[in-house]
Amino acid sequence: EVRLVESGGGLVQPGGSLRLSCGSSGFTFSNYSMSWVRQAPGKGLEWVSIVINSGRTTYADSVKGRFTISRDNAKNTLYLQMNSLKVEDSAVYYCVKGGYADWGQGTQVTVSS
């Protein structure tokens, strides 16, 4: 059974930083691309970033230059370092495996003064 568990969310002031983590089990982590997707209150899903199994990364324009996705295949863990956070980054952040069939439960990020 695939299991994805996000952590690291919380309340932060604008301009602050957070680091999200996603622990995984039930599949060979290193074989899959992994993504972060977010959903703000009252809005649809927004893709944030992907890291493929080679390590290549891609970002949404809205987070480029501020967020960094990374993975530790030895620890089966996905990360999202979020810097220079904005109010509009507030959302539930989901860790997603491969072809988007498997999602974590999400972690809430709130950016507010």
Sequence and secondary structure as in RCSB ss.txt:
>XXXX:A:sequence
EVRLVESGGGLVQPGGSLRLSCGSSGFTFSNYSMSWVRQAPGKGLEWVSIVINSGRTTYADSVKGRFTISRDNAK
NTLYLQMNSLKVEDSAVYYCVKGGYADWGQGTQVTVSS
>XXXX:A:secstr
  EEEEE  EEE TT  EEEEEEEESS GGGS EEEEEE TTS EEEEEEE TTS EEE TTTTTTEEEEEETTT
TEEEEEE S  GGG EEEEEEETTTTEE   EEEEE  
